[in-house]
Amino acid sequence: QVQLIESGGGLVQAGGSLRLSCAASGRTFSRYAMGWFRQAPGKEREFVATIGWSGGSTYYADSVKGRFTISRDNAKNTVYLQMISLKPEDTAVYYCASGRYTDYAPKSYVYWGQGTQVTVSS
């Protein structure tokens, strides 16, 4: 069992930055791929970024490529999402998730956090 707790969300103006964190419980964190997803009101949950267990492989949605960076610190059981040049369309609840493989599909992830709200004002 893995518990995930996101933090770092908030209200920011367009063009601003935020760094989200996701702290995981358990001693098996380093065995899992980690992903970030987001869900805006009235929309389906969508893939944002994913990182392999060692941090050596990362993948991004086209909409965030070049603006968001996913990273992890296995010693701290934490995965991060650094977001710069934020846009109003980035407004959503952001979720972290853990799974066996890096993947774009939410169904590939087993454990999910409760989410953290990111609001970007224009």
C-alpha positions as CSV (number, residue, x, y, z in Angstrom):
1,Q,0.0,0.0,0.0
2,V,1.3,3.4,-1.0
3,Q,-0.2,6.7,0.3
4,L,0.5,9.9,-1.7
5,I,0.0,13.4,-0.5
6,E,0.3,16.4,-2.8
7,S,1.2,19.9,-1.8
8,G,2.3,23.2,-3.3
9,G,-0.8,24.2,-5.2
10,G,-2.3,27.7,-5.0
11,L,-3.3,30.8,-6.9
12,V,-0.8,32.3,-9.3
13,Q,-0.9,34.9,-12.1
14,A,-0.3,33.9,-15.7
15,G,3.4,33.7,-16.4
16,G,4.1,32.7,-12.8
17,S,5.6,29.5,-11.4
18,L,4.7,26.8,-8.9
19,R,6.3,23.7,-7.7
20,L,4.1,20.8,-6.7
21,S,5.4,18.0,-4.4
22,C,4.0,14.5,-3.8
23,A,5.2,12.7,-0.7
24,A,4.8,9.0,-0.6
25,S,4.7,6.6,2.3
26,G,6.2,3.2,2.3
27,R,9.6,1.8,1.5
28,T,8.9,0.8,-2.1
29,F,8.7,4.2,-3.6
30,S,11.8,3.8,-5.6
31,R,10.3,0.8,-7.4
32,Y,7.4,2.7,-8.9
33,A,7.1,5.0,-11.8
34,M,5.3,8.2,-10.9
35,G,3.0,10.4,-12.8
36,W,1.2,13.7,-12.6
37,F,-2.3,14.2,-14.0
38,R,-4.7,17.0,-13.9
39,Q,-8.5,17.5,-14.1
40,A,-10.3,20.7,-14.8
41,P,-14.0,21.2,-14.0
42,G,-16.1,19.4,-16.5
43,K,-13.2,17.7,-18.2
44,E,-11.6,14.2,-18.0
45,R,-8.5,13.6,-16.1
46,E,-5.5,14.1,-18.4
47,F,-1.9,13.1,-18.4
48,V,0.7,15.8,-17.6
49,A,4.0,14.0,-17.0
50,T,5.6,10.8,-15.9
51,I,9.0,9.6,-14.6
52,G,10.6,6.2,-14.3
53,W,11.7,4.6,-11.1
54,S,15.3,5.8,-11.4
55,G,14.4,9.3,-12.8
56,G,16.2,8.5,-16.0
57,S,13.2,8.6,-18.2
58,T,10.6,11.3,-18.4
59,Y,7.6,12.0,-20.7
60,Y,5.4,15.0,-21.0
61,A,2.1,16.0,-22.5
62,D,2.6,18.3,-25.5
63,S,0.7,21.0,-23.8
64,V,3.2,21.3,-21.0
65,K,6.5,20.3,-22.7
66,G,9.1,23.0,-22.2
67,R,7.2,24.5,-19.3
68,F,6.9,21.7,-16.7
69,T,9.6,19.5,-15.3
70,I,9.0,16.3,-13.4
71,S,11.7,15.0,-11.0
72,R,12.0,12.7,-8.1
73,D,14.1,12.2,-5.0
74,N,14.0,8.6,-3.9
75,A,15.8,9.3,-0.7
76,K,12.9,11.6,0.3
77,N,10.2,9.5,-1.3
78,T,9.0,12.6,-3.1
79,V,8.2,13.5,-6.7
80,Y,8.0,17.1,-7.9
81,L,6.4,19.0,-10.7
82,Q,8.1,22.3,-11.4
83,M,5.8,24.5,-13.5
84,I,6.8,27.7,-15.1
85,S,5.1,30.1,-17.6
86,L,1.8,29.1,-16.3
87,K,-1.3,29.7,-18.3
88,P,-5.0,30.0,-17.3
89,E,-5.6,26.8,-19.1
90,D,-3.3,25.0,-16.7
91,T,-6.0,25.6,-14.0
92,A,-7.0,22.2,-12.6
93,V,-6.7,19.8,-9.7
94,Y,-3.3,18.1,-10.0
95,Y,-2.9,14.5,-8.9
96,C,0.1,12.4,-8.5
97,A,0.0,8.7,-9.0
98,S,2.3,5.7,-8.8
99,G,2.4,2.7,-11.0
100,R,4.6,-0.1,-12.4
101,Y,5.4,1.7,-15.6
102,T,5.6,5.1,-17.1
103,D,2.4,5.5,-19.1
104,Y,0.0,8.2,-20.3
105,A,-3.1,6.3,-19.3
106,P,-4.6,6.9,-15.8
107,K,-5.7,3.3,-15.7
108,S,-2.0,2.2,-15.6
109,Y,-1.5,3.8,-12.2
110,V,-2.5,2.0,-9.0
111,Y,-2.2,4.6,-6.2
112,W,-3.5,8.2,-6.3
113,G,-3.2,11.2,-4.1
114,Q,-6.1,13.4,-3.2
115,G,-5.0,16.3,-5.4
116,T,-4.0,19.9,-5.0
117,Q,-5.7,22.8,-6.7
118,V,-3.7,25.0,-9.1
119,T,-5.5,28.2,-10.2
120,V,-3.9,30.5,-12.8
121,S,-5.4,33.9,-13.2
122,S,-5.2,35.9,-16.4
